Structure formats: C-alpha cells, structure tokens
Amino acid sequence: MKISTKGRYGWRILLDLALYGETPRLMREIAASQGISEKYISRLIVPLNKAGFVRSIRGVKGGFVLAKSPADITLLAVVEAMEGAVAVVECVVDKAFCAKAESCSACGMWTGLTAEIRQAMAKITLADLVAAERLKQA
C-alpha cells in the first residue's frame, strides 16, 4: 500500500488552510506555499470539497477555508477521500477480487493488518499536524 501524491498533497492543502484559520486562501497562494502546481491543486480541491473538508468563499476576499475543525479531520478520512479505501491488499475491500477470499487464511491476516493501519490513521488528526508545524516554526 502506497499513498500517492493525491493523498499526500490533499493533506498538505488542508494543513495550509488550517494554518491560516478563517482567512480564505487562493489556489495560487496554496500552490506557492506548498510547492504544488495550481493546476494540480484545482483537481485535488474537488474531492476535498466533496468530502466536506473545504468550502469556497466567493468574492474579492474569497478563496478556500476549512469546512471542519482540524481536530475533526483524520488522516484516514482524507486519504480515503482522495484515494479510496485503505487496505494492504485488494481482497480486503473487494471479496470478488479473489475467488478464495472467503476461505483464505492469508486474507484474514490481511484484514487484521488493514484494521490496525486504519485505526492508527484514524487517530492522527489535522490538529496534530498543525501543532507539529507550529512547533517547527517556533
């Protein structure tokens, strides 16, 4: 299991917005701050918005802000919004993927490992990342 740039950059976009609080951020500001192309950010904002993590504010002083508290945004939720279900192997999320999934001992092991990874990711919040970033900047 690898988290692609979609998941990693989605997390960084949310960090950028969290660091600015209620101040709306333009895509070009996020792009400059995070070193991500504005074009790619425009594609990543869509699933972040759809998942309810960000909202747009129209007008001269508009831009993007967080739609939820950083404490309510978990790494698991963001990665799954950007990339789909987190699993170490396909048979964990799609039993039809393998004809032996229902009777396979290895599938049971993968399911347990996936559950542990998901639990660990669900414990990490955007607020944790904001706190670490602020410590680094101090």
C-alpha positions, 0 to 999 in steps of 0.5 A, a space after each residue: 500500500 502506497 499513498 500517492 501524491 493525491 493523498 499526500 498533497 490533499 493533506 498538505 492543502 488542508 494543513 495550509 488552510 488550517 494554518 491560516 484559520 478563517 482567512 480564505 486562501 487562493 489556489 495560487 497562494 496554496 500552490 506557492 506555499 506548498 510547492 504544488 502546481 495550481 493546476 494540480 491543486 484545482 483537481 485535488 480541491 474537488 474531492 476535498 470539497 466533496 468530502 466536506 473538508 473545504 468550502 469556497 468563499 466567493 468574492 474579492 476576499 474569497 478563496 478556500 477555508 476549512 469546512 471542519 475543525 482540524 481536530 475533526 479531520 483524520 488522516 484516514 478520512 482524507 486519504 480515503 477521500 482522495 484515494 479510496 479505501 485503505 487496505 494492504 491488499 485488494 481482497 480486503 475491500 473487494 471479496 470478488 477480487 479473489 475467488 478464495 477470499 472467503 476461505 483464505 487464511 492469508 486474507 484474514 491476516 490481511 484484514 487484521 493488518 488493514 484494521 490496525 493501519 486504519 485505526 492508527 490513521 484514524 487517530 492522527 488528526 489535522 490538529 496534530 499536524 498543525 501543532 507539529 508545524 507550529 512547533 517547527 516554526 517556533 
